[in-house]
Amino acid sequence: MLSHKHIPYGNIKTTMKDAETLTEPLLDEEGAAADAFVNIPPLNPEDPLSGLTDEQIKQSLATFGKNEIFIPETPLWKLFLKQFIGFLPILIELAAIVSIAVRDYTDFGIILAMLVINACLGFHEEYKAKKSLDELSHQLESEVAVRRNGETLQLNVKELVPGDVVLLVGGTIVPADTQWIKGDTVSVDTAPLTGEPIPRKYPGEHGDVILSGTTVVAGECYGRVIRTGEHTEIGNAQKEIMADKTVTVVSVFQKKIMLVVQILVSASFALVIAVLLVQGLYYNGFQDNVSQTILDALVILIASIPIALPLVLQVNMALGASHLATTYNAVVTSLPALQDIASMSMLCSDKTGTLTTANMSIITEQIFASDGFTAEEVILYGFLCSNADKKDDPIDRAIVSAFNDTGNSKDGYVQTEIIGFNPSVKRVVAFVKSGDKTLTIAKGLPAKILDTEAGAPDDHELQWKVDKINDHAFIKSVEATDTDLSSSGYKTIAIAVCEGNAR
């Protein structure tokens, strides 16, 4: 049994209806206003690949807008003034007001300088992050081949409108939700949306709508844009993220610091009241020298305010953000987020497209070999049941790579035939010649390799149960291993072999 790192995913649902045809207008409820249906321009029945006309482009652009997600711009002056808002800055501002009120100009100058330096540091980091993101977004802009007025144009993806006919080829990042209309059955990497490293086939069991943000791995086809910008699956998610970013966030770290500061200030305030009462009433301070009595009490209050704390925090966070940028090429867009990540002990996520490279590798130390077999034999049989030419298949690529790493030779073995993977049967079967013997090797979902009727009978031409299917101790051992690996986030692949042609 082989294993590789993977986190399960769910299906993506599309809103396409079976009755719709490509040459009829497409009704798009989500892309229109809440009280109206809007017709996405249909394909030309005489030449479906001719694309939109100039008039249709204008109408679609006026209705749906550009293929981009609106990002609210924050003026620089607002970004700067924002640095003076918050519990600690307000405390420092109060201390400055008190200092100028009692004419302590030296303390006022020091406090004001710290306040301005703190604001400048925070502004510098946020402005730098904003600038880096803008540059990154500009670099990521791409072009795509679009059919318009019977001609092929290379257009910036922002200019796409619903109804446009685009050409998708291997390596293309799908610029909008696109309905397949003609060409190859394409393999699409959906990892950015699903976290699933195995490419999906379109059209196929997942429908004929290829979602924006995914990447075409193999094949080429023409497709009709049906959703753009914020109306796409990924655009909707990004819109919600941008909405969250408009909300002021206080990190867990900041909350804990604020709690300590509030306790200190509260205790100091109680002490100030006590000093006022003792000095004013017991020593007649309210009669002899009221201003000096108040000043003595305020000195305690000002001393209790951690004036340098925001400056120290901003400097440390700025140094951390700089280290992440230079060492890991990470753009820190929010210092509170950096603080929260630093305080994490565990991060749990059910979507891994942005957390992994979507590349599989075999964990050789985790290979489970039943009695009579070695881990190297498991890799060998897995290799013999794989197609080394399928460079775009992450499972076969991982197994071939693991076999090559062993340094063993495949001499003496010749794969004569292979029945490829089918998602409905969840296994691959290969026939291999070894001298004058024939081996039948199966690779796939553990449950289906143990018993092809597991879950439900399927229509594969080969059906079987392994020899030890009635050995409860063996089956429990395999299932326990599979469960342990799965619960740790690994995907398991089982290998079975028999002598002779299983047909």
N, C-alpha and C positions, 0 to 999 in steps of 0.2 A: 504494500500500500504506500503510495507516494503522497506527499503533502506539500502544499505551498500556501503562502499567506494570502488570505482573501476574506472579505466581509460580504455576506449575502446582500442582495438588493431586491427591490420590488419592481413590478412592471410599470411602465409609463403609459398612461391612458391617453388616447387622442380623441378629438371630437369629431373625426370624420365619420360620415354616414355611408353605409354601403350603397344606398340608392343614388348617391351623387355621381355624376359623370364629369369628366374633365372639361367637356365643352359646354357645361351649364354654369351659370353664376354660382359662386360658393357663398352661402350665407354665413356670415361671421358675427355671432352674437357678442362675443367678448371684445372684439375689436371695434365694435360700434358703440354708439351712445346707448344708455340703458333702456331707452324707450324706442329704439329703432333697430331694424336689421339693415345691414349694408352689404351690397353685392360686391364681392371681389370679382374683378373682370374675368370672364371665361377665356378658355383657349380658342383660337381660331379653328373651326372644324375642318377647314380646307388645308391648313398648315399649322398644326398644333405648336410647332417650334418657332413660329414667326415672331412670337413675343407680343408685347403691348404696343399700341400705337401712341403717338404723342398725346392725343386727347385723353386716352385711358390713363396714361402716366400722370397727367395733371390732376385728373379726378381722384385717382388713388392716393396721390401725394397730399392733396387737399383734405382727404378723408382721414387718412391714417398717419400722415406725417412721415418724417425721416425714420430710417431704421437705426435708431439710437435711443439710449435710455437717458432721460433728463436728469442731469446732476445739478442740484441747486448750487449756485456760486455764492461763496461768502466773501463780501468785500474785505480788503486787507484791514481797513480801519476797524471793522467789526471784530476781525480776528485778533487785533491788538487789544481792543477794549475788553474782550472776553477774558483776558488774563487778569483783569482787576476784579472779576466776579468770583465769589467763592467764600467759604467760611474763613479760611486763613487770610486771604487778601483783605477781606472786610475787617478782620480783627486788626490787621496792621494799619489799615486806613483809619480806624478808630483811634489807634495809638498815636498816629500822626496828628489827628485832629486835637486830641487831648494835649499833646506836646506843644502844639502851636497856641492852644488856648491858654496854657500856663506860661507861655513865652520861653519854653526850653528849646531854643533854636538849634542847638547842637544835636540833641536827640532827634528833633524833627528832620534835620538834614540827613542824618544816618538812616532813619526809618524810611524816608522818602527814597533815598538812593537804593536801599534794599528792595523796596517795592518796585521801582522802575527796572532794576537789574533782573529781578524775578520775572517780570512781565516780558522783558526783552528776550530772555532765554526761552520762555514758553512759546512766544510768538515765533522765534527763529526756528524752533523744532517743528512746529505745526506748518509753518510756511515751507520749510524744506521738504516735509513729507508731501504737502500738496503739490509742490513743484515736481517732485520725483514721480508722483502718480500721473501728473499731466504728461510728462515726458514718456512714461511707460505706455500710457494709453495711445499717445501719438505713434509710438513705434509699433504698436500692435495692430494699427489700422492696415487693412489689406484690401485687395481688389479681387473681383470675381468676374468670370465670363458671363455676360447677360445677353439674351436675345431680345432685341427691340426693333420694331419696324422691319423685320426680316433680316436684320444684320446682327453680327456678334460684336459686342463692345466690352472693353475692360473697364468696369466701374468700381468706384469705392463702395464698399458694402453699405455705407450709410445712405447711399442713394437708392437702394432697393425699395420697392413698394410691393404690396400684395398683388399678385397676378403676374409678376415678372417670371420669365423662364430663365433659369440659371443652369450652367453646366458644372456638375460636381465631379471632380476627378480625385484619384488617390492623393492624399496629403492636404486636401482642402478642408478648412474648418468651415462647417456649415454656417452661413451667415444669418439665416432666419429659418423659422419652421417651414420646411419645404416638402411638398408632396411629390413623390416619385411619379414620373409620367412615361419615361422611355429610357432604355439602355440596359446595362448589366444589372444583375443582382449585386448590389454593393455591400461590402463589409464596412461597418461603421463602429468606430470606437466611441462608446457612450460613457466612458469613465468619468468625465466631468460632471455628468448628471447622476449616474447610478453607482459609480465606484466599481462597476463590473469590468474586469480586465479582458473578458472575452468579447470580441467584436460581434455585433448583431447584424443580421442580414436583412436588407430592405430591397423590395417588398418581401414580407414573410410573416411569421407568426406575430410580430410586433406591429403589423400594419404597413402602411406605405408612406407615413409622415416621418421624415427625418428631422429631428429636433435641432434647433440652433445651439451652437456651442460644441456639438459633437464633431468628430473628425472622420472623414472618409479614408479608410485604410486601403481598400483595394476596389478596383472596378471604376466605371464612370457612367454617369447617367444624367439625364435632363430632369429638372424638377420645377414645380410651380410654387413660388413663394405664397404661403397662405397666412403667415403671421410675421410681424416685424416688431422690433423695439420692445417696448414694455409688455406687449401682448403675447410674446413668446414664452415658453416654459421657463427658460433661464432668465429672460427679461423680467418676468414677474417676481422671481426670487431676488434679483438684483434691486428691483424697485423697493421691495420690502426692506432689504438691507440698507438702502440709502435713506429710507424713512427712519429706520432705527438710528442711523448716524446723526440725524437732526436732533435727537434727544440727548440732553446733557447726561453724561454717564459719570457716576462716582464709583471708583474702584473699591474693592474690598479692602485693599491696603489703605486707601485714603480714609475710608470709614473708620478703620481701627485707629489711625493716627488722630482723626478728628475726635474720636471718643476720649482718647488720652488728653488731648488739648482741652476739650470741654470740661473734663474732670478737674484739670489744673486751674483753668480760668474760673470755674465755679468755686473751687476752694479758695482761690485768691480773692474773689469777689466777697466771699464770706469774711475773709481776713480784713479786707478793706472796710467793710461795715463795722467790724469790731474795732479797728484802729480809729475810725471816725468817732465812734461812740465813746471810746476810752479817752482819746485826746480832746475831743470836743466837750464832753460832759465832765470828766474827772479832772482834766487839766485846764478847763475853761478855754479850750481852743476856739470855740464858736464865738467867744466874746473878745478875746485878746487879739487873735490873728487867724481869721477864718480862711484866708487864701493859703496860708502855710499849712494849716491843718488838712485842707483838701488836697494840696500838693503832696504832702507826705503820704496820704492814702493812695493817691493816683500813682505814685512811684511804684508801690507794690503791685498795682494792677498792670502797669506797663511792663514791669519786670517779669510778670508771669506770662506775658504773651510771647510765644516762641517766634520772634521776628525773623530769625535766620532759617527757620524750618522750611518754609516754601522754597527758599533759595537752594538749600542743601538738597531737597527732594528733586527740584528741577535740574540741578547740575548732575546728580546721579542718574536720573532718567535720561538726560541728554547724552551722557557718556554711554549708557547702555544702548540707546538707539543708534548711536554712532558705531558702536562695536558690531551690532547686528547688520548694519548697512555695509560696513567694510568687510566683515568676515563672512557673512552668509547672504549678502545681497538682498536682505530683507528690508522692506519699506515699512516703517512704523508710522501708521496714520493716526494713532491715538495713544498718548502716553498712559492714560488709565488702563487701556487694554494691555499694554506692556506690563504694568504693575500686576494686573490680574493673572496674566500668564505666568509671571514669576512666582506667584503664590500658589499655583496649581500643584497638586500632588498626582492627579490622574485626569486625563482628558478622554471622555467617552464620546464617540461619534458613530452614527449609523450610515454616513455617507463618506466615502473615502476618495472620491475622485480628485480632491484637491490636497489630500493628505498622503497619497502614494504616487508612485511613478507608473502604476498600472502595468508593471512588469512582473511576471511570475518567475520564480526560481525554486528548484527542488531542494528541500531541506534534507540532505542525505542522512543526518543523524536521527531523523524522525521516521525513517523507513521501517515499516513493520513487515517482516518476512515470516510466513508460516513455516511449520516444521518441514525440513528437507530443502529449503531454499535460503539463499543468502541475499543480503541487500544489493550486492552487485548484480545478481541474477535478476532481481526485480527491476533494476534500472535497464538491464540488457533487454528483457522481454518488453518493457515499456517502450524502449527505443525501436524494437522490431515491429511494434504496433503503432508507430508514428510515421509521419511523412516528413522527411527532412527538407523537402522542397516548400513546405507550407510556412514560409518565413513570417506570414502575418498571423499565424495561429499561436497564441501565447503558450498554450499547454504543450503542443508538440515542440515548439522552440525551446521551452524550458527542459523538457525531457531529453532532447537531442543534446543540449548544452551540458546537462548533468552526465550523460553517457560519455561525451567527449572528455569531460573532466576526469573520468575514471582512468583514461588511458588504455582501456581495453579495446580489442579489435572485434569487428563484426564478421571477420572471415569465417566462412563455413555456413553462414546464414544468408539466405536470399529471400526477400519479401516478394512473393509471387502475385499477391492480390490483397487489396484492402477495401473493406466496406466502411466508408467514411462516417463521421459523427452525424447523428440525427437527433435534434433536441427532444423528439418524442420517444426515442428509445434509449437515449442517454448513454451510448456506448459505441466503441469502434472495434471492429473485428478484422484481424489480419491473418493471412495464411503465409507461412514461412517454410521454405525448404531448408533442411539441415541434413546434408548427405543424402541418404536414400529415405529419410523420414520427412514427414510433413507435420508441422506444428500449427495449431489454431490458437491464437492469442487474442484475448479480449481486454479492453481498457475502457474504464468509465466510472459511473456512479457506483460506489460500493454495494448498495442494496441491489442494483440491477446486475452487477457482476456475480453476486452470490446466488441470486435467483431472478431470472429475467421476468418473472411474473410479479415481482415485488411492486407494491402500489397498485398496479393493474396490468393485465396482459397487454402486450403491444404487438405490432404487426411486423417485427423484424423476422427475417427468414430463419434466423438461428435462435433457438430457445434452449435454455439449460438450467440445471441446478448444479452447484459445485459438489464434489464427492462428499465433503464433510457437512453438507447442509443439515443432516440429522444429528451432528455432533454438537450438542448444546454448549459444551464448554468452549469449543472452537468458535462458534458463531457469537457467543457472548464476548469472547476475547476480541474479535474483530470489531463488533459493534461498540464495545467500550473504548477501543483505540480510536475509532472514528469519532465517537462523541467527545472524547477528551481533546482531540485535535481541533474539531469544529468549535468547541466552546472557547478554545484559545485563539480563534480567528483564522485557522488554517482551512484550506480546501483540500479534501482528500480525493485521491484517484486510486481505484483498485485495479489490479492486474490479475488475470487468470490465464492459465495455459493448459492445453491438453495435447496429447500426441494423436496424430491422425487428422484427417480433414473432417471437421465437425459437420459438414454438409452430408 
